[in-house]
Amino acid sequence: MLRQLKNWFIYNVLKRPVRGLYDERDERNFGARVIAGEITEDDLTDEEFRTCELELQHQGASDFCVGYGKAYGKQATEGRLMSGPGAFAMGARAMGYIPDWGISILQVMKGAVKFGVPEYRLWPLTGNRNHDANWENMSQTVLANAELHKDKSFFEIWGIMEMHRFDQIRAYLNKFRDEKIVIQTGVDGHNVTLNEQAKHPETGELCLVGPDSYGNWNYNYRYGKCINGYRYFNRHDAMYLFVPYFSFDMPRELAELLNTYDGKAVKLQSEPHCYLVKNGQKHLLKNEATAWSHNTLLFGENFVFVLTQEEFDLIPVGKPASFGEGANHEIVRRILEKTGRADLINED
């Protein structure tokens, strides 16, 4: 914890690079809530599952663990071996320089969005660290290949006060298992890639599991025991994991809209109907009472945001908002009943 605090101070206050993997934050991050809604215990399961099959890779003596984590994520969605050194180089390119040792998960996520990730066959690990980490050494063929494999957007899993980090991560893996997501995080200055929920083969504990680019080789596993190249994190171990991220096939323009208007009412200038933006969709607000139950209003320019037609069309349409699904529906119902205005509630 003290090391993470020190690195945060060096990077965010002194504006200097730090050595190794560190827990970087960015206020512009898209929180995963905007596409997944509030994660609850309903999103949890105790069954064993794996979001995707991954071919184990080894980073050798390099500091490219974060790059290999991103390469695992791209392998999951594209079905081919992707370059860990190449992903690291693109993360450095997003920073504008090559650090002397390691980069953050946030930076490698940015690099994959801006510049993509090349296939491993075109940018393999050579053992020459400064060569492999330098995007200027890539040919136009490699750069063009990386462009074909760009991420569209990525999301930070924000902490939920009442839910343990172990449950947060496994809930997201379960919710998006069909999308083959992997969750990229870290511990002890080393990248961790999670794609599975399984019982520990020795203890029987339910664990978060993922491939480690160090394998069982030359690493001090203080948290998360490694078995045959896979790391197992129980509930206690997960407490020490860094801020988790995952990539998602969503256009950045849409992610920005959802992030800006999440939980708010929007409309077109030319139309009277208002919609609630929630869980990655827009939902028709049928009446004022329904809006109240969802903590918004249908009148006044300070409460309903006017979108352009292009912005409005970009947000998918969901089912109409329900009065009973609003976070405030119980108190709104009581107020309306006590004031003789219960007729404003229209569940149809």
Backbone torsions as a table, in degrees:
resi	resn	phi	psi	omega
1	MET	NA	-43.2	179.4
2	LEU	-64.5	-37.7	178.8
3	ARG	-66.0	-41.5	178.9
4	GLN	-63.4	-40.4	178.9
5	LEU	-64.6	-41.7	178.5
6	LYS	-61.9	-46.8	-179.7
7	ASN	-64.2	-39.3	177.6
8	TRP	-60.8	-43.1	-179.2
9	PHE	-64.3	-44.1	-179.0
10	ILE	-62.2	-44.9	-174.3
11	TYR	-78.2	-44.6	-171.4
12	ASN	-90.4	-26.0	-178.9
13	VAL	-101.4	-51.8	-179.9
14	LEU	-81.1	-13.7	178.9
15	LYS	59.6	41.2	178.0
16	ARG	-119.7	149.5	178.0
17	PRO	-68.8	152.0	177.0
18	VAL	-119.6	161.3	-177.5
19	ARG	-88.0	135.6	173.1
20	GLY	82.4	-179.8	179.7
21	LEU	-69.2	131.5	179.1
22	TYR	-136.0	164.1	-170.8
23	ASP	-94.9	81.7	-174.8
24	GLU	-87.3	144.9	176.3
25	ARG	-121.5	159.6	179.9
26	ASP	-148.7	125.4	-175.8
27	GLU	-66.9	-13.0	179.5
28	ARG	-89.0	-1.5	-179.5
29	ASN	-57.2	146.0	172.0
30	PHE	-89.1	117.0	177.3
31	GLY	-71.4	141.3	-177.2
32	ALA	-62.3	-21.2	-179.1
33	ARG	-57.1	-30.8	-174.1
34	VAL	-66.9	-21.5	177.0
35	ILE	-109.4	-22.6	-174.8
36	ALA	-105.9	-12.6	-173.2
37	GLY	73.8	-171.7	178.9
38	GLU	-74.8	124.5	176.1
39	ILE	-74.8	133.3	179.9
40	THR	-131.5	179.9	178.5
41	GLU	-64.9	-19.1	177.0
42	ASP	-65.8	-21.0	-179.9
43	ASP	-87.6	-0.8	-178.8
44	LEU	-95.1	148.9	172.3
45	THR	-143.7	149.9	177.2
46	ASP	-97.1	1.1	178.3
47	GLU	-73.1	155.3	177.0
48	GLU	-82.7	136.5	177.2
49	PHE	-155.7	160.3	177.3
50	ARG	-132.9	130.8	-176.7
51	THR	-74.5	-25.1	-176.7
52	CYS	-165.9	162.9	174.4
53	GLU	-96.5	133.6	-177.8
54	LEU	-126.8	138.4	174.1
55	GLU	-86.0	124.2	-177.5
56	LEU	-62.2	137.6	175.0
57	GLN	-123.3	160.3	-178.4
58	HIS	-128.6	128.7	-176.6
59	GLN	-86.2	-1.7	-179.2
60	GLY	62.5	-141.6	-178.2
61	ALA	-92.5	16.6	-176.2
62	SER	-83.1	173.0	174.6
63	ASP	-105.4	30.4	-172.4
64	PHE	-93.0	21.9	-173.8
65	CYS	-57.6	-39.4	179.6
66	VAL	-65.1	-38.8	176.7
67	GLY	-62.9	-40.4	178.9
68	TYR	-68.1	-32.5	174.6
69	GLY	-61.6	-43.8	177.2
70	LYS	-66.4	-38.2	178.6
71	ALA	-62.6	-37.5	175.7
72	TYR	-62.5	-42.0	178.9
73	GLY	-62.0	-41.6	178.8
74	LYS	-70.3	-36.7	177.1
75	GLN	-60.2	-38.2	-178.2
76	ALA	-61.8	-43.1	-174.6
77	THR	-87.7	-23.1	-173.9
78	GLU	-110.8	-9.4	173.4
79	GLY	69.4	27.5	178.2
80	ARG	-147.0	159.9	-178.6
81	LEU	-74.0	123.4	-178.7
82	MET	-110.1	161.7	-169.8
83	SER	-88.5	116.9	172.4
84	GLY	-66.1	-47.9	175.7
85	PRO	-59.4	-37.3	179.4
86	GLY	-67.2	-39.9	177.9
87	ALA	-65.6	-39.6	176.9
88	PHE	-61.7	-45.7	-179.1
89	ALA	-61.1	-38.4	179.4
90	MET	-71.2	-31.9	173.9
91	GLY	-65.6	-40.8	175.9
92	ALA	-64.6	-38.7	178.1
93	ARG	-61.3	-39.2	177.6
94	ALA	-63.9	-31.0	177.2
95	MET	-77.4	-27.6	-179.1
96	GLY	94.5	2.5	177.8
97	TYR	-160.6	165.3	178.8
98	ILE	-100.9	111.9	179.9
99	PRO	-67.6	159.9	-177.4
100	ASP	-73.2	-21.6	178.1
101	TRP	-162.7	113.4	171.0
102	GLY	74.1	158.4	172.6
103	ILE	-139.7	169.9	-179.0
104	SER	-84.2	163.1	175.7
105	ILE	-62.7	-39.3	179.5
106	LEU	-57.4	-42.4	-178.4
107	GLN	-68.3	-37.7	178.9
108	VAL	-70.7	-30.8	174.5
109	MET	-65.1	-43.6	178.1
110	LYS	-61.9	-42.9	-179.3
111	GLY	-61.0	-39.4	-179.8
112	ALA	-67.9	-32.0	177.7
113	VAL	-74.4	-43.1	-175.5
114	LYS	-77.1	-41.8	-169.6
115	PHE	-124.8	-12.5	179.4
116	GLY	87.4	-169.6	179.5
117	VAL	-138.5	127.0	179.0
118	PRO	-77.8	160.7	174.7
119	GLU	-72.1	151.0	-175.1
120	TYR	-63.6	-33.7	-178.4
121	ARG	-61.7	-24.1	-178.6
122	LEU	-96.6	-21.4	-179.6
123	TRP	-142.9	71.7	-178.6
124	PRO	-79.4	167.0	175.3
125	LEU	-72.3	122.8	-179.6
126	THR	-101.6	-19.2	-174.9
127	GLY	96.6	-11.6	175.2
128	ASN	-94.1	95.8	-170.9
129	ARG	-57.0	-51.3	-175.2
130	ASN	-69.1	-25.4	173.3
131	HIS	-72.2	-49.8	-175.4
132	ASP	-65.7	-30.0	-176.6
133	ALA	-85.4	-5.3	-173.9
134	ASN	-102.1	109.9	-179.5
135	TRP	-63.6	-22.4	180.0
136	GLU	-70.6	-14.1	175.7
137	ASN	-83.7	-8.6	-178.3
138	MET	-78.8	138.5	175.2
139	SER	-73.9	168.6	176.9
140	GLN	-62.5	-30.7	177.1
141	THR	-63.3	-44.0	179.9
142	VAL	-67.0	-44.7	-179.3
143	LEU	-63.1	-40.7	179.3
144	ALA	-66.9	-36.9	177.5
145	ASN	-64.8	-41.1	177.9
146	ALA	-60.8	-39.7	179.2
147	GLU	-58.9	-31.7	-180.0
148	LEU	-70.4	-16.4	-174.1
149	HIS	-120.6	43.7	176.3
150	LYS	-76.3	146.5	166.1
151	ASP	-80.6	149.7	177.1
152	LYS	-86.5	-38.8	179.0
153	SER	-164.3	163.4	176.3
154	PHE	-137.6	159.9	-172.1
155	PHE	-135.0	138.6	174.8
156	GLU	-91.8	136.4	175.5
157	ILE	-86.1	101.7	-179.9
158	TRP	-72.7	146.4	-179.8
159	GLY	-65.7	139.1	174.8
160	ILE	-110.8	116.7	-168.9
161	MET	-52.2	-42.2	-173.0
162	GLU	-87.7	1.4	-178.1
163	MET	-121.6	131.7	178.8
164	HIS	-64.4	146.5	-179.5
165	ARG	-57.6	-35.9	176.8
166	PHE	-55.9	-45.6	-178.9
167	ASP	-73.2	-36.7	177.6
168	GLN	-57.1	-49.3	-175.2
169	ILE	-67.1	-45.2	-178.0
170	ARG	-71.3	-25.4	175.7
171	ALA	-67.8	-42.2	178.5
172	TYR	-67.5	-41.4	176.8
173	LEU	-58.2	-42.6	-179.4
174	ASN	-68.8	-43.0	-176.2
175	LYS	-64.1	-35.5	-176.5
176	PHE	-114.9	28.8	-177.9
177	ARG	-64.3	-31.3	179.5
178	ASP	-70.9	-21.8	177.3
179	GLU	-86.1	2.4	175.9
180	LYS	59.8	37.2	179.7
181	ILE	-75.0	152.4	163.9
182	VAL	-119.3	152.9	179.4
183	ILE	-110.3	124.3	-176.0
184	GLN	-102.1	123.9	-179.5
185	THR	-146.0	-157.8	-178.4
186	GLY	-167.9	164.1	178.1
187	VAL	-158.6	145.5	178.6
188	ASP	56.0	35.6	179.3
189	GLY	69.9	23.0	-177.2
190	HIS	-136.3	139.3	179.4
191	ASN	-66.8	143.6	175.5
192	VAL	-128.3	130.6	177.8
193	THR	-115.6	124.1	-175.1
194	LEU	-114.9	129.8	178.7
195	ASN	-141.7	14.1	-170.7
196	GLU	-153.0	150.5	168.9
197	GLN	-122.0	120.5	-176.1
198	ALA	-153.2	163.5	176.7
199	LYS	-81.7	139.4	178.5
200	HIS	-62.8	130.5	-174.9
201	PRO	-64.6	-18.0	-179.1
202	GLU	-103.1	-42.2	-175.1
203	THR	-98.7	-21.1	-177.2
204	GLY	80.2	1.2	178.2
205	GLU	-68.6	144.9	173.7
206	LEU	-72.4	129.7	-173.4
207	CYS	-134.8	157.7	164.8
208	LEU	-87.0	134.4	-170.9
209	VAL	-133.0	146.4	175.2
210	GLY	-166.1	160.1	180.0
211	PRO	-71.4	144.5	179.1
212	ASP	-113.3	127.6	-177.6
213	SER	-73.3	-8.0	169.4
214	TYR	-90.5	-13.9	-175.0
215	GLY	60.7	-142.0	178.0
216	ASN	-93.2	9.9	-167.7
217	TRP	-93.9	127.7	161.8
218	ASN	50.3	49.7	176.0
219	TYR	-145.3	140.4	-178.9
220	ASN	-86.8	101.6	-177.3
221	TYR	-88.0	83.7	176.8
222	ARG	-72.1	-37.4	177.8
223	TYR	-125.3	135.2	175.8
224	GLY	80.4	92.7	-177.9
225	LYS	-69.8	140.8	-179.2
226	CYS	-101.7	129.2	179.7
227	ILE	-131.9	116.8	178.6
228	ASN	54.3	39.6	176.1
229	GLY	87.5	0.5	179.5
230	TYR	-118.3	138.6	179.7
231	ARG	-100.2	140.2	-177.8
232	TYR	-116.6	122.1	179.3
233	PHE	-115.7	116.9	174.4
234	ASN	-85.2	-175.6	-175.9
235	ARG	-58.9	-40.7	-179.5
236	HIS	-67.6	-46.8	-178.9
237	ASP	-59.8	-36.6	-176.0
238	ALA	-65.1	-19.7	178.5
239	MET	-59.9	-25.0	-173.0
240	TYR	-99.9	3.6	179.9
241	LEU	-73.0	145.7	176.3
242	PHE	-67.9	174.2	174.9
243	VAL	-55.7	124.0	-177.7
244	PRO	-85.3	148.9	176.2
245	TYR	-132.8	154.4	166.9
246	PHE	-145.7	152.2	177.7
247	SER	-93.5	154.5	-176.9
248	PHE	-147.4	144.0	-176.2
249	ASP	-79.5	69.8	-179.5
250	MET	-131.6	129.1	179.0
251	PRO	-56.2	140.4	-178.0
252	ARG	-58.5	-37.4	-179.0
253	GLU	-59.7	-40.3	178.3
254	LEU	-69.9	-42.1	179.2
255	ALA	-59.2	-39.7	179.4
256	GLU	-65.5	-41.7	177.9
257	LEU	-63.0	-45.1	-179.0
258	LEU	-65.2	-37.5	179.7
259	ASN	-67.8	-38.9	-177.2
260	THR	-72.0	-41.2	-171.0
261	TYR	-108.6	11.0	-179.8
262	ASP	-56.3	124.9	179.5
263	GLY	79.3	8.8	-177.7
264	LYS	-115.7	163.1	178.8
265	ALA	-93.5	137.2	179.0
266	VAL	-131.5	160.6	177.6
267	LYS	-158.6	170.7	169.8
268	LEU	-91.9	149.2	180.0
269	GLN	-60.1	-36.0	-173.4
270	SER	-89.2	-3.7	-175.6
271	GLU	-120.8	146.7	-179.6
272	PRO	-82.7	-18.9	-172.9
273	HIS	-75.5	139.2	178.3
274	CYS	-112.0	148.9	-177.9
275	TYR	-129.3	144.7	175.1
276	LEU	-94.1	127.2	176.4
277	VAL	-90.4	117.5	-176.4
278	LYS	-160.3	140.6	176.7
279	ASN	56.1	35.8	175.7
280	GLY	79.6	11.2	-179.2
281	GLN	-140.1	168.8	172.4
282	LYS	-110.2	135.0	-173.4
283	HIS	-123.5	126.0	-179.6
284	LEU	-58.3	128.0	173.2
285	LEU	-93.2	106.1	-170.1
286	LYS	-72.3	-27.7	-177.1
287	ASN	-159.6	174.1	-176.1
288	GLU	-65.0	-39.9	-178.3
289	ALA	-62.4	-40.4	177.5
290	THR	-63.0	-40.5	177.1
291	ALA	-62.3	-44.3	178.9
292	TRP	-58.3	-42.3	-177.6
293	SER	-64.7	-24.0	178.3
294	HIS	-100.3	16.9	173.2
295	ASN	65.4	36.6	172.9
296	THR	-143.6	176.1	-178.0
297	LEU	-128.2	163.9	-178.8
298	LEU	-108.9	13.9	179.2
299	PHE	-138.6	155.3	176.9
300	GLY	88.3	135.5	-176.2
301	GLU	-67.8	-16.1	178.9
302	ASN	-82.8	-6.3	-176.3
303	PHE	-118.5	-26.9	179.3
304	VAL	-116.5	124.9	-175.4
305	PHE	-97.8	130.6	-177.7
306	VAL	-88.5	125.1	179.2
307	LEU	-105.4	157.9	170.5
308	THR	-74.8	164.2	178.6
309	GLN	-60.7	-39.2	-180.0
310	GLU	-63.5	-44.2	178.6
311	GLU	-65.1	-43.3	-177.8
312	PHE	-62.0	-44.0	-178.0
313	ASP	-69.6	-24.3	-177.4
314	LEU	-71.0	-30.1	-178.2
315	ILE	-82.6	122.2	-178.9
316	PRO	-61.2	151.7	179.2
317	VAL	-90.9	128.4	174.4
318	GLY	-106.5	-176.3	177.9
319	LYS	-67.7	154.6	178.5
320	PRO	-54.5	145.3	178.6
321	ALA	-64.1	140.3	-179.9
322	SER	-102.7	138.5	176.5
323	PHE	-57.5	-45.2	-175.0
324	GLY	-69.6	-15.7	179.5
325	GLU	-92.3	-5.0	179.2
326	GLY	-71.8	144.6	-178.4
327	ALA	-62.9	-25.7	-177.1
328	ASN	-104.9	15.2	-169.8
329	HIS	-62.8	-34.8	-177.3
330	GLU	-67.2	-46.8	-179.0
331	ILE	-69.9	-36.1	177.5
332	VAL	-64.3	-41.8	179.6
333	ARG	-61.3	-44.8	-179.0
334	ARG	-63.1	-41.8	179.7
335	ILE	-63.0	-45.2	-179.1
336	LEU	-66.1	-38.2	178.2
337	GLU	-66.2	-40.7	-178.9
338	LYS	-71.1	-26.0	179.8
339	THR	-98.0	7.9	177.3
340	GLY	70.3	27.7	-178.4
341	ARG	-121.2	27.3	-178.4
342	ALA	-62.8	-17.8	179.4
343	ASP	-66.6	-14.2	178.2
344	LEU	-72.3	-17.5	178.6
345	ILE	-81.3	117.0	-178.9
346	ASN	-126.8	103.9	-177.3
347	GLU	-82.4	-7.6	-176.8
348	ASP	-75.7	NA	NA
